[in-house]
Amino acid sequence: MLRLTVKTGLAGGAVYYSREEGIWNENTDQVYERYATALQPHLVSVKQQIPVEVPALPSSGEVCFLTKHYYNEGVKSSIRFVHMMPCYLGQWTKKATDAVKKAMDAGPAEVAVVPAPAAPAKK
């Protein structure tokens, strides 16, 4: 129960914070530019500490396009799954009934009888 509460709190906090920042409004580009500007000094210090080439941040247009694209793909996949749910349930039910029938037709499993070890003789 605690795990569910923590997850729900984190998800709710993320949604609340993103809404307060204006990510879901029309000014998404402004939010992105504000974050890119705020992260720029930190990016410079990280480049000095780590000798790995860090790629440039993508343009806001690319980020908006990719966000919308993958969001739409997620919605399409979810709707496709809900649409196919009756078919999936039918397949799973068929597999389960076939497995039960196969187990019932096999009959009881033969158990090998192993003799008990002989008791030591008393003196």
MOQUITA-V578402 format. One record per residue. N is the residue number from 1. PSI is psi as a letter, one per 30 degrees, with the letter a starting at -180 (* if undefined). OMEGA is omega in degrees with one decimal (NA if undefined). D_LAST is the distance of its C-alpha to the last C-alpha in Angstrom with 1 decimal. Layout:
{{N & PSI & OMEGA & D_LAST} {N & PSI & OMEGA & D_LAST}}
This chain:
{{1 & e & 179.3 & 63.2} {2 & e & -179.9 & 64.1} {3 & e & 178.3 & 64.1} {4 & e & 179.7 & 66.5} {5 & e & 179.5 & 68.7} {6 & e & 179.5 & 68.9} {7 & e & 179.2 & 69.7} {8 & e & 177.8 & 72.4} {9 & e & 178.5 & 73.8} {10 & e & 179.8 & 74.0} {11 & e & 178.7 & 75.6} {12 & e & 177.6 & 78.0} {13 & e & 179.1 & 78.9} {14 & e & 179.0 & 79.6} {15 & e & -179.8 & 81.9} {16 & e & -178.2 & 83.6} {17 & e & -179.6 & 84.2} {18 & e & 177.8 & 85.4} {19 & e & 178.9 & 87.8} {20 & e & 179.7 & 89.1} {21 & f & 178.3 & 89.8} {22 & g & -178.6 & 91.8} {23 & e & -176.1 & 89.6} {24 & g & 178.7 & 90.1} {25 & a & 179.5 & 93.8} {26 & f & -176.1 & 96.7} {27 & h & 179.5 & 96.6} {28 & e & 179.5 & 93.4} {29 & e & 179.4 & 95.3} {30 & e & 178.6 & 96.4} {31 & e & 179.6 & 92.8} {32 & e & 180.0 & 91.7} {33 & e & 178.7 & 94.5} {34 & e & 178.5 & 93.8} {35 & e & 179.9 & 90.2} {36 & e & 178.4 & 91.2} {37 & e & -179.0 & 93.7} {38 & e & -177.6 & 91.2} {39 & f & -175.1 & 88.5} {40 & e & 179.0 & 91.0} {41 & e & 179.3 & 90.7} {42 & e & 178.7 & 86.9} {43 & e & 178.6 & 87.0} {44 & e & -179.6 & 89.1} {45 & e & 177.6 & 86.7} {46 & e & 177.8 & 83.7} {47 & e & 179.7 & 85.6} {48 & e & -177.0 & 86.1} {49 & e & -177.3 & 82.5} {50 & k & -177.4 & 80.9} {51 & h & 179.8 & 82.4} {52 & k & 179.0 & 81.9} {53 & j & 179.9 & 84.8} {54 & k & -179.1 & 84.8} {55 & l & 179.2 & 86.7} {56 & l & 177.3 & 89.6} {57 & k & 179.3 & 89.2} {58 & l & 179.7 & 90.3} {59 & l & -177.0 & 93.5} {60 & e & 177.9 & 93.5} {61 & e & 178.3 & 94.7} {62 & e & -179.5 & 91.8} {63 & e & 179.2 & 89.3} {64 & e & -179.9 & 91.0} {65 & e & -178.4 & 91.0} {66 & e & 179.0 & 87.3} {67 & e & 179.6 & 86.2} {68 & e & -178.0 & 88.1} {69 & e & -177.1 & 86.9} {70 & e & 174.1 & 83.2} {71 & e & 179.5 & 83.6} {72 & e & 177.9 & 85.3} {73 & e & 177.3 & 82.6} {74 & e & 178.1 & 79.9} {75 & e & 179.5 & 81.9} {76 & e & -179.8 & 82.4} {77 & e & 178.6 & 78.7} {78 & e & 179.6 & 77.7} {79 & e & 178.2 & 80.3} {80 & e & 179.0 & 79.2} {81 & e & 179.1 & 75.5} {82 & e & 178.5 & 76.6} {83 & e & -177.3 & 78.8} {84 & f & -176.7 & 76.0} {85 & e & 178.2 & 73.4} {86 & e & 178.6 & 73.7} {87 & e & 178.8 & 73.1} {88 & e & 179.4 & 70.1} {89 & e & 176.9 & 68.6} {90 & e & 179.3 & 69.2} {91 & e & -179.1 & 67.5} {92 & e & 178.5 & 64.5} {93 & e & 179.2 & 64.2} {94 & e & 178.9 & 64.4} {95 & e & -179.0 & 61.7} {96 & e & 179.7 & 59.4} {97 & e & 177.4 & 60.1} {98 & e & 179.3 & 59.5} {99 & e & 179.3 & 56.2} {100 & e & 178.6 & 55.1} {101 & e & 179.5 & 56.3} {102 & e & 178.9 & 54.5} {103 & e & -179.2 & 51.2} {104 & e & -179.7 & 51.8} {105 & f & -178.2 & 52.7} {106 & f & 179.1 & 49.6} {107 & a & -179.0 & 47.5} {108 & k & 180.0 & 43.9} {109 & k & 178.6 & 42.0} {110 & k & -179.0 & 39.3} {111 & k & 178.5 & 35.9} {112 & k & -179.7 & 33.4} {113 & k & 179.0 & 30.1} {114 & k & -179.6 & 27.2} {115 & k & 178.0 & 23.9} {116 & k & 179.1 & 21.1} {117 & k & -178.7 & 18.5} {118 & k & 178.9 & 15.3} {119 & k & 179.5 & 12.4} {120 & k & -178.9 & 9.4} {121 & k & 179.3 & 6.5} {122 & k & 178.9 & 3.8} {123 & * & NA & 0.0}}
